[in-house]
C-alpha cells in the first residue's frame, strides 16, 4: 500500500512539475518564475574534477602516472570522437539535444516499470540528470533523490550549453575498475587514445556505465558484449552508423589490452616531485613569503598553502616533461646496487648533462623506494675536500694574479689556535698550486682561503644557493669541508658543472616544462646564465682537476675512453663520508658514499671504493 501511495504522489508531482515548467512562467507574471525559484533553491557548486597527471622522460615516454582513487584523463569536447557522443545519445538519452534537462516521457515510462515491479528500479534519467547525480548527488534509488536530480539537471541546462554538458558527462561517467571518463577508459581497457578506437570498441566501452559492476569487462565480459551489440543496433536505428558499419562492427573482434599504471624510476620521480614544489614556490611567490615570515606560525601557514597549491596542480592533469635518460638512470642504479647490496653502506649520485644544463639521472640510495629519504638531494653531509675547488682554488685564481704554476706555502699554519693537519700528519713545504690540489694538501688550502679572505671566497660559493650554507660557515675550517650542515651530492654536482660550462652557472634542472591539461605551458625552465668564473680560471681548474685523476688522489677514477676526465676526491673526518665529483666531455657526475648513521669507512677509502664506483658509473654512460 505504501508503494502504491508513493507511486501516486510521484506521478502527480511529475505531472504538476511538467505543467509548471511549460506554462507557469508565461502565464503568471505576478508570481515568481520557475527559473527564479530554482535559481534560489539550487546552488551549483564549482565543478572541480581531478585528472591524472604524468611525468615523461627525455623522449616523451611516460615514467609515472599520478592519480589515486579516480583514474581520469581530461578530454575537451572538440577532441571527443563524434561516435562516442552518438553512442551515449542512442543508448541513454535520444532526446538529449531537445529536452531541458529531463524527459517527461522517459520518466513516465520508468514510473510504469517501477509500478509494475513494485520497486524503484528505473528513473528515466537523461544524460544531464546522470551528470547531476555524478557531480552533486548520491546513487541511492529513492524518489527524494530522483526529484532533487530533476532540479539539478534543470539548473545545469540553464547554466551550461549542451556541448559543455556532454563534455562534463563524458569526463565524469564511471567505467568500473576505478576508471572515470572516456579517455581514461580507452587508455585503461585498450591502451589507446579515444581517436584510435573503432566503432565496435566505442560501443563496447559505452556499454559499461549503465551498470559498471554488471558490465565490468574484466569480470562479466559476456554481458558487456551483449550490451555492445544492443548499442550498435540503437546507433543504427538513430542513423548514426550505416548498414555496412553495423555489420562490420558486429563482426569486429574486441581484444582488451589492459594498461598497467606506470610507476618506474622512483629515485628520479621523487626528485621531480621535490623540484616541482620548488618551482611553484619560486614562480608563485611562496618562497619569498616563507623566507620573510615573521613567525614560525606564519611560515607554517605559507608552507601549507604551498603544499595545497602543488596538490591542486597535480590533480588538475599536468604533464611534467623531464630530462631523465632512462638508460643512464638504470645503469647508475644497477652499478651502485651491485657494488653495495651486501654492504651496510649507502651511496647516491647525480649526473648532469652540462651541455644542456639538465639532470639526466639522480639516485636516492641503495635499493631506493619511492618517497623515502632521498640521499641525492636530502642528505646534507660534510663535503670534505671536494669543496676546495669551489671555495679555495677558483676564488684564489679569480682574486689574485696567481696561476696553477705559482708556488705557495704548504707548510704548517696556525690561525688563532686553528692548526689543520694534512692527511697522515704529513708536513710539506713549498708547492705549486697544481700540486697542492692534485695531492689535496690541507694546510695549503687553509692558507689560500686566508689569503683570499673568507667573505670574499664565500661570495663566489653563495651564488650556487647551497640550501644550508650560512654565515655560521664563514670560517677557515670550511676550506677542508668543515660546515655546520654541509651540502648534498646534487648541490655539489650542480656547482661543479660550471667547470665544464666556461664558468657559467645554469642551475641544472630535472624538469624541462610543466603543461596543463590542455597542453599549454605553465612553467618553462629557462636556463640561467650566471657567470661565476673567468675563462682563465676555468682553464687552470680543468687542467688541475685532470691532474687529480691522472696523477693525484683520484687515479682510481680514470676512465677507459679518450677525452677529458677531471675531478676531486673528498674524505671527511674519521672517514664518515667519501666523495668524488668529476666530469668528462659531456657529463658532470657527483658521488657520495657513507652511512645514514655516520661511522668509519676507512677500509672502503683505502680500497678507493668511491672513486672506482664513480669510474664504473661513468664508463657505462660514455
VOLOFI-382873 format. One record per residue (C-alpha): residue number from 1; x, y, z. Coordinates in pm, whole numbers, plus 50000, padded with zeros to 5 digits. Each point is the difference from the previous one (the first is absolute). Layout:
REM residues N
NUM X Y Z
...
END
This chain:
REM residues 622
1 50000 50000 50000
2 50281 50242 50089
3 50163 49937 49660
4 49669 50068 49824
5 49958 50329 50187
6 50362 50100 49926
7 49957 49921 49633
8 49680 50204 49990
9 50168 50306 50146
10 50307 49979 49776
11 49777 49975 49692
12 49803 50298 50126
13 50322 50196 50057
14 50130 49925 49650
15 49675 50115 49845
16 49983 50321 50201
17 50373 50069 49951
18 49966 49959 49622
19 49699 50235 49984
20 50183 50261 50207
21 50307 49970 49784
22 49803 50059 49677
23 49746 50263 50106
24 50062 50166 50337
25 50272 50249 49901
26 49797 50118 49698
27 49657 50020 50160
28 50063 50122 50354
29 50204 50317 49972
30 49911 50106 50351
31 50149 49686 50152
32 50372 49908 50022
33 50114 49819 49687
34 50106 49638 50024
35 50349 50108 49890
36 50030 50236 50295
37 49860 49742 50237
38 50247 49737 49887
39 50281 50254 49999
40 49936 50080 50365
41 49944 49641 50105
42 50289 49822 49825
43 50352 50132 50038
44 50243 49831 49764
45 50346 49984 50147
46 50304 50046 49781
47 50081 49680 49816
48 50353 49891 50085
49 50100 49664 49857
50 50326 49824 50067
51 50198 49888 49697
52 50302 49777 49954
53 50338 50166 49981
54 50308 49841 49850
55 50376 50028 49995
56 50188 49944 49674
57 50361 49910 49928
58 50220 50189 49753
59 49841 49817 49705
60 49642 50068 50109
61 49931 49653 50140
62 49787 49977 50314
63 50200 49895 50305
64 49742 50083 50267
65 49620 50023 49996
66 49882 50213 50290
67 49651 49930 50135
68 49847 49827 50299
69 49634 49897 50018
70 49866 50149 49676
71 50175 49912 49676
72 49889 50282 49770
73 50163 50158 49694
74 49866 50336 49887
75 49856 50031 49651
76 49839 50313 49854
77 49681 49986 49795
78 50185 50087 49678
79 50215 49688 50045
80 49716 49760 50083
81 49932 49759 49710
82 49647 50060 49869
83 49920 49628 50020
84 50038 50012 50379
85 49741 50277 50022
86 49769 49811 49764
87 50038 49673 50191
88 49896 50155 50330
89 49716 50199 49844
90 49867 49688 49826
91 50028 49782 50310
92 49923 50239 50284
93 49824 50316 49885
94 49869 50026 49645
95 49832 50336 50070
96 50314 50150 50155
97 50018 50294 49757
98 49628 50077 50035
99 49917 49979 50372
100 50080 50251 50274
101 50158 49760 50240
102 49735 49736 50040
103 49775 49792 49775
104 49642 49977 50129
105 49927 49710 49765
106 50300 49809 50132
107 49898 50070 50358
108 49647 49874 49932
109 50131 49681 49840
110 50232 49939 50295
111 49710 50063 50236
112 49789 49735 49833
113 50283 49747 50021
114 50049 50078 50369
115 49626 49976 50060
116 49986 49663 49831
117 50302 49870 50195
118 49889 50165 50326
119 50352 50145 50045
120 50221 50291 49898
121 50221 49848 49733
122 49989 50255 49718
123 50007 50376 50008
124 49982 50101 49635
125 50308 50216 50055
126 50134 50217 49721
127 50372 50049 49949
128 49963 50334 50179
129 49834 49831 50297
130 50276 49742 50008
131 50256 50280 49995
132 49821 50171 50288
133 50004 49674 50192
134 50371 49947 49930
135 50096 50351 50104
136 49771 50088 50287
137 49786 49711 50120
138 50012 49640 50112
139 49904 49694 49796
140 49734 49885 50245
141 49674 49879 49842
142 49752 50223 50182
143 49729 50229 49872
144 50136 50287 50207
145 50338 49974 49828
146 49839 49971 49657
147 49792 50314 50054
148 50309 50192 50111
149 50175 49864 49693
150 49737 50161 49777
151 50057 50340 50159
152 50378 49977 49964
153 49967 49886 49638
154 49780 50293 49915
155 50244 50241 50158
156 50295 49843 49815
157 49817 50049 49671
158 49946 50367 50082
159 50365 50057 50085
160 50181 49792 49739
161 49969 49929 49627
162 49918 49652 49874
163 50360 49956 49886
164 50128 50101 50343
165 49766 49753 50167
166 50104 49722 49764
167 50369 50076 50063
168 49949 49994 50377
169 49796 49682 49982
170 50253 49813 49789
171 50276 50108 50240
172 49814 49894 50314
173 49808 49684 49908
174 50127 49686 50177
175 50144 49708 49803
176 50069 49757 50287
177 50341 49905 50143
178 50065 50353 50128
179 49981 50147 49648
180 49812 50324 49931
181 49940 50163 49663
182 50039 49874 49645
183 50368 50086 49955
184 50108 49811 50311
185 49771 49712 49903
186 50151 49981 49654
187 50349 50010 50146
188 49926 49746 50274
189 49811 49735 49802
190 50166 50035 49660
191 50326 50192 50064
192 49886 50240 49729
193 49886 50358 49968
194 49630 50055 49927
195 50070 50117 49646
196 50162 49663 49927
197 49695 49789 50090
198 49774 49817 49758
199 49622 50039 50011
200 49973 49657 50162
201 50251 50099 50271
202 49811 50322 50064
203 49672 49810 50035
204 50173 49749 50227
205 50123 50272 50236
206 49668 50182 49984
207 49834 49686 50135
208 50172 50015 50338
209 49854 50310 50173
210 49639 49875 49991
211 50095 49758 50278
212 50377 50003 50064
213 50000 49681 50207
214 49766 49804 49771
215 50186 50109 49686
216 50354 49989 50144
217 50212 49867 49709
218 50247 49835 50235
219 49741 49789 50181
220 49687 49997 49783
221 50123 50043 49644
222 49709 49799 49857
223 49757 50256 50138
224 50211 50281 49858
225 50001 49844 49654
226 49622 49951 50007
227 49940 50365 50085
228 50258 50106 49742
229 49790 49829 49731
230 49686 50167 50134
231 50168 50343 49988
232 50115 49940 49643
233 49640 49920 49903
234 49883 50321 50172
235 50265 50201 49814
236 49878 49851 49675
237 49634 50072 50084
238 50092 50364 50064
239 50194 50015 49672
240 50333 50059 50173
241 50159 49709 49811
242 49930 49841 49662
243 49900 49644 49913
244 50360 49921 49913
245 50136 50154 50321
246 49748 49804 50205
247 50090 49674 49830
248 50375 50059 50029
249 49976 50111 50364
250 49795 49696 50100
251 50269 49778 49849
252 50290 50203 50139
253 50197 49807 50263
254 50056 50181 50328
255 50339 49941 50157
256 50074 50156 50335
257 50349 50133 50067
258 49992 50110 50361
259 50227 50295 50071
260 50241 49957 50289
261 50040 50314 50206
262 50354 50130 49951
263 50205 50045 50313
264 50367 49958 49913
265 50326 50173 50093
266 49900 50081 50359
267 50327 50182 50074
268 49954 50245 49715
269 49623 50039 50041
270 50039 50083 50368
271 50243 50276 49909
272 49763 50131 49730
273 49725 50039 50261
274 50243 50197 50217
275 50109 50218 49710
276 49637 50065 49902
277 49937 50138 50348
278 50312 50218 49977
279 49894 50137 49662
280 49648 50085 50116
281 50141 50156 50316
282 50233 50225 49801
283 49764 50085 49714
284 49692 50074 50210
285 50167 50194 50281
286 49982 49743 50277
287 50376 49985 50041
288 50029 50369 50077
289 49706 49988 50239
290 50143 49701 50187
291 50344 50160 50031
292 49860 50333 50119
293 49743 49852 50241
294 50008 50175 50336
295 49917 49691 50204
296 50009 49623 49983
297 49620 49998 49994
298 49994 50226 49697
299 50271 49794 49829
300 49804 49681 50061
301 49687 50162 49856
302 50182 50092 49677
303 50151 49652 49976
304 49655 49844 50033
305 49865 50228 49729
306 50290 49904 49776
307 49934 49629 50056
308 49631 50054 49918
309 50087 50189 49682
310 50232 49722 49884
311 49730 49741 50071
312 49750 50205 49797
313 50241 50005 49708
314 50063 49627 50016
315 49627 49923 50011
316 49929 50233 49706
317 50159 49772 49742
318 50342 50150 49942
319 50273 49847 49788
320 50356 50033 50126
321 50267 49967 49733
322 50338 49903 50143
323 50359 49941 49893
324 50011 49645 50135
325 50219 49771 49792
326 49865 49654 50092
327 50310 49811 49889
328 50233 50220 50206
329 49769 49984 50302
330 49972 49623 49974
331 50376 49959 49961
332 50078 50223 50299
333 49751 49815 50219
334 50117 49654 49900
335 50365 50094 50047
336 49942 50134 50351
337 49774 49714 50103
338 50235 49736 49861
339 50300 50135 50190
340 49829 50083 50329
341 49704 49763 50036
342 50187 49779 50249
343 50165 50286 50186
344 49851 50217 50278
345 50083 50308 49794
346 49793 50251 49809
347 50087 50200 49691
348 49834 50257 49778
349 50089 50161 49671
350 49888 50292 49787
351 50083 50007 49630
352 49971 50324 49807
353 50020 50054 49627
354 50196 50322 50034
355 49952 50089 49632
356 49623 50009 50049
357 50003 50101 50370
358 49773 49707 50084
359 49996 49733 50268
360 49979 49680 49797
361 50023 49762 50298
362 49990 50017 50378
363 49991 49719 50254
364 49871 49991 50356
365 50187 49709 50151
366 50053 49627 49976
367 49674 49825 49896
368 49810 50327 50039
369 49620 50008 50052
370 49790 50290 49871
371 49954 50297 50236
372 50236 49858 50261
373 50291 50208 50128
374 50188 50097 49684
375 50374 50019 50048
376 50053 50171 49667
377 49837 50327 50108
378 49902 49960 50366
379 50321 49867 50158
380 50200 50304 50111
381 50351 49878 50078
382 50340 50156 50061
383 50161 50042 49656
384 50360 49941 50097
385 50256 50098 49739
386 49753 50012 49710
387 49922 50354 50117
388 50357 50116 49935
389 49968 50079 49627
390 49684 50204 50067
391 50094 50183 50321
392 50378 50019 49980
393 50169 49947 49665
394 49762 50171 49759
395 49955 50310 50223
396 50378 50021 50045
397 50056 50002 49623
398 49720 50256 49957
399 50121 50239 50268
400 50378 49988 49948
401 50249 49993 49716
402 50101 49644 50089
403 49958 49706 49766
404 50031 49624 50026
405 50377 50014 49972
406 50042 50256 50278
407 50178 49882 50312
408 49826 50024 50335
409 50087 49902 50357
410 49857 49660 50095
411 50177 49992 50336
412 49836 49995 50345
413 49764 50287 50079
414 49841 50134 50316
415 49728 50259 49996
416 49864 50100 50341
417 50056 49651 50133
418 49873 49819 49692
419 50276 49768 49868
420 49876 49766 49724
421 50185 49678 49925
422 50069 49829 49672
423 49890 49644 49935
424 50217 49762 50200
425 50161 50293 50182
426 50230 50074 49705
427 50189 50330 49995
428 50071 50179 49674
429 50196 50308 49900
430 49969 50203 49684
431 49781 49856 49724
432 49829 50116 49685
433 49627 50063 50013
434 49958 49710 49761
435 50187 49762 50231
436 49806 50120 50303
437 49668 49918 49833
438 50121 49680 49839
439 50106 49862 50337
440 49734 50182 50202
441 50230 50177 50248
442 49787 50128 50286
443 50248 50254 50134
444 50028 50160 49659
445 49623 50023 49963
446 49954 50176 50333
447 50283 50242 49929
448 49851 50082 49656
449 49655 50063 50149
450 50158 50228 50256
451 50181 50183 49720
452 49684 50055 49794
453 49789 50091 50299
454 49714 49793 50134
455 49719 50236 49900
456 50147 50051 49654
457 50031 49626 49940
458 49645 49936 50121
459 49867 50272 49771
460 50072 49756 49716
461 49861 49691 50171
462 49683 50177 50112
463 49901 50049 49637
464 49928 49626 49980
465 49723 50038 50260
466 50104 49709 50219
467 49690 49956 50215
468 50168 49959 50336
469 50314 50211 49967
470 49977 50306 50222
471 50217 50268 50155
472 50080 49758 50281
473 50213 49812 49745
474 50218 50305 49932
475 50312 49862 50163
476 50333 49847 49903
477 49906 49633 50069
478 49752 50027 49712
479 50300 49983 49765
480 50020 49632 50096
481 49625 49937 49994
482 49925 50087 50363
483 49647 50136 49959
484 49722 50012 50256
485 49756 49803 49784
486 50177 49933 49673
487 49872 49943 49648
488 49826 49735 49796
489 50162 49812 49716
490 49754 50160 49760
491 50092 50352 50113
492 50372 49936 49965
493 49960 49838 49659
494 49807 50302 49875
495 50272 50231 50126
496 50275 49790 49839
497 49819 50019 49665
498 50134 50357 49969
499 50346 49852 49940
500 49865 49864 49670
501 49788 50297 49892
502 50264 50274 49975
503 49925 50109 50355
504 49631 50066 49931
505 49750 49865 50253
506 49677 49877 49839
507 49837 49851 50312
508 49930 49658 49844
509 49648 49862 50039
510 49826 49667 49957
511 49678 50163 49875
512 49988 50150 49653
513 49638 50116 49975
514 49675 49971 50192
515 49683 50007 49790
516 49634 50014 50096
517 49731 49755 49891
518 49953 50192 49674
519 50367 49981 49911
520 50071 50365 50080
521 50336 50066 50167
522 49962 50106 50363
523 50368 50012 50088
524 50297 49980 49768
525 50348 49949 50138
526 50211 50268 49842
527 50373 49967 50057
528 50168 50244 50233
529 50318 50164 49878
530 50190 50103 50310
531 50370 50051 49941
532 50194 49868 50300
533 50353 49937 49871
534 50212 50162 49731
535 50132 49810 49701
536 50355 50008 50135
537 49890 49854 50332
538 49806 49725 49827
539 50294 49914 49777
540 50228 49953 50301
541 49738 49817 50209
542 49929 49749 49725
543 50370 49925 49957
544 50044 49956 50375
545 49692 49780 50037
546 50130 49783 49717
547 50329 49963 50191
548 49805 49882 50307
549 49878 49706 49791
550 50315 49929 49803
551 50256 50040 50280
552 49835 50091 50328
553 49745 49878 50254
554 49747 49905 49733
555 50209 49761 49789
556 49750 49718 50057
557 49738 50209 49820
558 50178 49995 49664
559 49761 49914 49718
560 50047 49754 49717
561 49909 50242 49724
562 50207 50274 49846
563 49909 50359 50061
564 49998 50220 50305
565 49965 49865 50355
566 50037 50211 50311
567 49873 50006 50354
568 50067 50025 50371
569 49994 49752 50285
570 49868 50079 50344
571 50028 49827 50335
572 49856 50135 50326
573 50124 49958 50354
574 50015 49642 50123
575 49915 49887 49645
576 49627 50054 50050
577 49949 50121 49641
578 50171 49913 49674
579 49952 50223 49697
580 50098 50032 49640
581 49869 50279 49777
582 50127 50002 49646
583 49927 50037 49634
584 50074 49883 49649
585 49925 50182 49676
586 49621 49960 50036
587 49900 49927 50359
588 50076 50132 50346
589 49943 49726 50257
590 50010 50015 50376
591 50020 49701 50230
592 49959 49985 50377
593 50057 49687 50207
594 49933 49960 50371
595 49766 49866 50264
596 49676 50155 50121
597 50137 49971 50352
598 50354 50123 49937
599 50283 49762 50076
600 50344 49932 49860
601 50050 49894 49638
602 50376 49980 50031
603 50019 49660 49830
604 49784 50116 49709
605 50216 50311 49970
606 50322 49800 49988
607 49845 49783 49729
608 49898 50313 49802
609 49648 49861 49991
610 49841 50340 49935
611 50229 50097 49712
612 49966 49656 49843
613 49621 50022 50029
614 50005 50342 49835
615 50221 49858 49724
616 49765 49706 49939
617 49700 50230 49978
618 50172 50233 49756
619 50142 49721 49784
620 49646 49881 49940
621 49866 50332 49873
622 50274 50115 49762
END
